[in-house]
Amino acid sequence: MKKILLFLTVILSGILLVSCVDEDDFDFDSIVQTTVNPTIAAPLFESTIQLSDFFNMDSLCAQNEGLELIGKQDEYGEYFEFAYRKSDTLNVSDFIEEIQDVEDVSLSFFQVNIPDVSALAGMGIDLGNSPIILPDPSSDKGDLSFRIENPEDGTVIDSIILSEGKITISPNTQLPFDCYLELSSSSLFSAQTHQPFSRTIQLSDVNGQMSSSEIDLSDLLIKMKDSSGFDDSRFVDLRYRLRIDLSSNQSFTGGYFDIGALVEISPLKIELAYGKLADIEIPVTDTITLVALSDTNITRYIQPGNLNLEKVKFNLSAYTNIGINGKLLPHLFTVSQNGTTHDLLTESNEIEFNRALHPGDMGISEDISLESDANALEMLPEKFVYDLKIRFGSSTDQSGLPNFANPYNSFVILKTLTTLPLKLKINNLKYEEYSNAFEFTEGLDYVKSGTLKMYLESSFPADAEINFMLTDENGTVFDSLFTNAIKIKGAPVDQNGNILAPKGEYVEATISSEKYDNLRRADKLKFIAVLNTSKDASGNKPFVRFKKDSYIKVKVSAKVVGNISF
Amino acid sequence: MKKIISVSLVLLFLSFNAVAVYGQTKDALYFFKDSPHSAALNPASLPDNKFHFYLGFGLSDFRFNTSGFTYHDIINRHPVYTDSLRFDIKGLAEKLKDNNYFNFSYNMDLLGFGFGIGKNYFSYRMYMNMSSRFSFTKGLFDFIIYGTETPDKKIALMDGKLMDVNGYIAHSISYGREINDKLKIGVGIKYLNGLINVKTEKADMGFDFSNENQITANGSVDILTSNVFGSININSLFDSNSNYSFTSESFSDIVSNAVENKGLAFDLGAAYKLNDKMEFSVSIIDLGFINWKSNNTRIKNRNSSNTVTFGGIETSIDSISTGIETNLNNFMDSLSTALDLESVKQGSYTAALPTEFHFGYSWNFHSFNHLHALLSTKLWNSRIVDTRLSVLYALHTKYVSLSVGNTFSSNAWFNPSAMLNLKFGANIYLGCSFNSSSASFNVADMSGFNLVTGISFAFGTNKHKKTENVE
């Protein structure tokens, strides 16, 4: 009986266990889909938009010779400014350089009656001390003065120093004696010693007429003066006496001789001229092609009107050796790509600069400053044109010193420094950049929802509104990633436009499933950032001091809620 | 009658197999002194019979259990659509601990005999033992459910253990002696031939999401393997020229290899009677090692740098998508490189056997009725595993021994078991048990099962049993 009970116990235990199987638990056909929604948070990318991305100052400087980017500091803080330096040496050649037509002088001095010298010598007379002098020493010297006509340009020469010029005296006599022409002048002086000019020329000897003699006028100072017969001051005074040495031919028995000479004056080349020199105007023109400004890398981002620059400054310095007062008449303008010109200086300016007080001196005029708004540059011109005029005019000279000029060596050194401080306002500057659409969007099939977590840091003193536009294969925008553009506060600035500190903030944006669908459709993503410079604490929008390393950092991580079914 | 019982038992055995029930049945065998296999768990447990032997199917012990999760933790009734089932990933993840595992083990006694001489009992036993343990973390499931937003912002895909496998054939000689009326002791010595060993030295893999600016992944694997069946060759898992293969050996080589993997182990046991009704016992089983030499291979990281970070990419606005894609691809490439594995030849190494410790208490509270308690644990590769307490009621009669009870463990507190030994010259064992984390007998709530079957032949009555009977 016990064995039967035991057997039954065992059997019943087995049946009990088997009966504990619920077949429905193993009905795998009834398994329904299970969905889990894991959240995957992962850093995606970090991108930095720098000022240089659309306004590369270094590149701009590299492409324009003479253009520099300089760090500056004023009482309100640091800033950068573009500086364009230019130095021109202008040779002024419009002053009278040469006096061409000086009328020759043909002189028949005298008919001289020479006594029987042999007889006189036989009488024991010392002929060496008894020359014949004409005109007689008791009377005035003979006049060989010649006239120099002033140019018709109004120049009135008071005096000149010649670099080249001569007087050729060709004797015309058969006198068989040593005959000398003694010249002196109250107009001619040594330019070096200021000693009056005097020179003796032999016209004949015992054999008769001599060849021509030349008097070099170079390095002589010629002071124009009146002549007794004319009422003007255009004469070069030249006086003479003839001296006939009777002892030179003691065998001469007497006779009449004519003594004459032709005085020819070559063109006179002027080294330095004093007087009332003509008013002259010298154009100084230069065109700078602003290659970088017209570069597509800039024009694709910056449109005319996006930038509002505080000012543009011009600093002029002039150096000249001309002893005449000068004026600078600047005309600075830009030329845009369509040929439109815009004046940089809204007011006409006449800038006087200092003359050289004395020959060899330098008239120096430095730090002549002009300032203007920079509207013409804000138009992103293609060219920047210097169209200056330098005007010399003796009438304006108040110094009391004689005016002078070196016709062959007159110059003006003109140095200009154009500076453009990088203090500006940005108005709706739109930065756009294309990126290929995500190619791994297949993975988005398993996305339920998502959030983009962005850390945005800006040392850029400009508020920015950013968004990603979704474009199709034709480039047509059909949606944006964010329904509303994300606004990034620019780095705060003080009332002087100094950046106080980079501004960082976290922004989260939820991406709807519809956006994911559109992301899949998108051919490209167009990143857009619209920039406007920051306001100060008072709400005013000062000109902001930009730094070339200004940046907006976008650090994006994604938090995606998956939708995985199995 | 015997035929009916036999057929019924076979049917019962088959039905158990069919539903895969589980338990700690073998714990009950510890107290079945009418079975010669009791000595396998404590050499101081002297068989009741004077002589025993078995051949081929002496004892088969198959065990599978998890660290506590059940079928219902994976697939269960949908809470809304109650006529449907669902994969309950979240429920499973909540159920899982930081470290989880599957255990498979199989022990088969192939040949054994023993005899008692006076107060002494000698026995020989040849058996095959296979033990395996596969560990995993809940990190993978946390990742599926929470993604990177796990509560502690990191996940571990491996917990350092990964897998341990040990298989050998043992020749055991045991000796037990009744020292006096109260004390019995036993020792056993085993000569082992290793078949397969997998020893995880290091297996760490995980992701760290705590830094919001980067994801850090690391993976470090170092596994020693040895087996008699063939060689493992891995040059890469992820490389474009990756190649991994297993080259099997001929049977004669397998035998030669097994001979090379020599090992030695000891069993120690003692039993002390407090009085006529109560007895304490203790045993240490498989205290030993195997020196592995056959086809030794170390599977390790192919590259020295095993840490990869993904930190987003610095890119210009116009290259965002390509930049991210490139960065992601680079990260995956780096991850593949960092986690890539290769096999290298490994010299001989020694691995300790999983050593079992048993502490038993037995109370014969009335006639044939007994109450048993057994505290067991296992030391494997420096880790304590599978600690449990079995409390059993047992009926020990002349022809039948029956035990039912429950095993308590940290993985599951409801682990009922039953063990039956029919004794009529031949001992026929049948036992089964299962684990359940609830008080349900539904197999879908079971986290493991244990099935013990076997047959041995025992004759005569041993001296100590005679003494007990006389008493």
Boltz contact constraints between the chains, C-beta under 6 A:
constraints:
  - contact:
      token1: [A, 6]
      token2: [B, 400]
      max_distance: 6.0
  - contact:
      token1: [A, 7]
      token2: [B, 5]
      max_distance: 6.0
  - contact:
      token1: [A, 11]
      token2: [B, 8]
      max_distance: 6.0
  - contact:
      token1: [A, 13]
      token2: [B, 418]
      max_distance: 6.0
  - contact:
      token1: [A, 14]
      token2: [B, 12]
      max_distance: 6.0
  - contact:
      token1: [A, 14]
      token2: [B, 15]
      max_distance: 6.0
  - contact:
      token1: [A, 17]
      token2: [B, 21]
      max_distance: 6.0
  - contact:
      token1: [A, 18]
      token2: [B, 15]
      max_distance: 6.0
  - contact:
      token1: [A, 20]
      token2: [B, 441]
      max_distance: 6.0
  - contact:
      token1: [A, 20]
      token2: [B, 442]
      max_distance: 6.0
  - contact:
      token1: [A, 20]
      token2: [B, 443]
      max_distance: 6.0
  - contact:
      token1: [A, 21]
      token2: [B, 19]
      max_distance: 6.0
  - contact:
      token1: [A, 21]
      token2: [B, 443]
      max_distance: 6.0
  - contact:
      token1: [A, 22]
      token2: [B, 442]
      max_distance: 6.0
  - contact:
      token1: [A, 25]
      token2: [B, 444]
      max_distance: 6.0
  - contact:
      token1: [A, 30]
      token2: [B, 84]
      max_distance: 6.0
  - contact:
      token1: [A, 30]
      token2: [B, 85]
      max_distance: 6.0
  - contact:
      token1: [A, 31]
      token2: [B, 85]
      max_distance: 6.0
  - contact:
      token1: [A, 32]
      token2: [B, 78]
      max_distance: 6.0
  - contact:
      token1: [A, 32]
      token2: [B, 81]
      max_distance: 6.0
  - contact:
      token1: [A, 32]
      token2: [B, 84]
      max_distance: 6.0
  - contact:
      token1: [A, 32]
      token2: [B, 86]
      max_distance: 6.0
  - contact:
      token1: [A, 34]
      token2: [B, 86]
      max_distance: 6.0
  - contact:
      token1: [A, 34]
      token2: [B, 87]
      max_distance: 6.0
  - contact:
      token1: [A, 36]
      token2: [B, 89]
      max_distance: 6.0
  - contact:
      token1: [A, 36]
      token2: [B, 144]
      max_distance: 6.0
  - contact:
      token1: [A, 36]
      token2: [B, 145]
      max_distance: 6.0
  - contact:
      token1: [A, 38]
      token2: [B, 144]
      max_distance: 6.0
  - contact:
      token1: [A, 38]
      token2: [B, 145]
      max_distance: 6.0
  - contact:
      token1: [A, 38]
      token2: [B, 146]
      max_distance: 6.0
  - contact:
      token1: [A, 38]
      token2: [B, 147]
      max_distance: 6.0
  - contact:
      token1: [A, 39]
      token2: [B, 147]
      max_distance: 6.0
  - contact:
      token1: [A, 39]
      token2: [B, 149]
      max_distance: 6.0
  - contact:
      token1: [A, 40]
      token2: [B, 147]
      max_distance: 6.0
  - contact:
      token1: [A, 40]
      token2: [B, 148]
      max_distance: 6.0
  - contact:
      token1: [A, 41]
      token2: [B, 148]
      max_distance: 6.0
  - contact:
      token1: [A, 42]
      token2: [B, 215]
      max_distance: 6.0
  - contact:
      token1: [A, 43]
      token2: [B, 213]
      max_distance: 6.0
  - contact:
      token1: [A, 43]
      token2: [B, 311]
      max_distance: 6.0
  - contact:
      token1: [A, 43]
      token2: [B, 312]
      max_distance: 6.0
  - contact:
      token1: [A, 44]
      token2: [B, 312]
      max_distance: 6.0
  - contact:
      token1: [A, 44]
      token2: [B, 324]
      max_distance: 6.0
  - contact:
      token1: [A, 45]
      token2: [B, 312]
      max_distance: 6.0
  - contact:
      token1: [A, 45]
      token2: [B, 313]
      max_distance: 6.0
  - contact:
      token1: [A, 45]
      token2: [B, 315]
      max_distance: 6.0
  - contact:
      token1: [A, 45]
      token2: [B, 320]
      max_distance: 6.0
  - contact:
      token1: [A, 45]
      token2: [B, 323]
      max_distance: 6.0
  - contact:
      token1: [A, 45]
      token2: [B, 324]
      max_distance: 6.0
  - contact:
      token1: [A, 46]
      token2: [B, 312]
      max_distance: 6.0
  - contact:
      token1: [A, 46]
      token2: [B, 314]
      max_distance: 6.0
  - contact:
      token1: [A, 47]
      token2: [B, 315]
      max_distance: 6.0
  - contact:
      token1: [A, 47]
      token2: [B, 317]
      max_distance: 6.0
  - contact:
      token1: [A, 433]
      token2: [B, 317]
      max_distance: 6.0
  - contact:
      token1: [A, 433]
      token2: [B, 318]
      max_distance: 6.0
  - contact:
      token1: [A, 435]
      token2: [B, 318]
      max_distance: 6.0
  - contact:
      token1: [A, 435]
      token2: [B, 320]
      max_distance: 6.0
  - contact:
      token1: [A, 435]
      token2: [B, 321]
      max_distance: 6.0
  - contact:
      token1: [A, 436]
      token2: [B, 321]
      max_distance: 6.0
  - contact:
      token1: [A, 436]
      token2: [B, 322]
      max_distance: 6.0
  - contact:
      token1: [A, 438]
      token2: [B, 321]
      max_distance: 6.0
  - contact:
      token1: [A, 439]
      token2: [B, 325]
      max_distance: 6.0
  - contact:
      token1: [A, 440]
      token2: [B, 325]
      max_distance: 6.0
  - contact:
      token1: [A, 527]
      token2: [B, 317]
      max_distance: 6.0
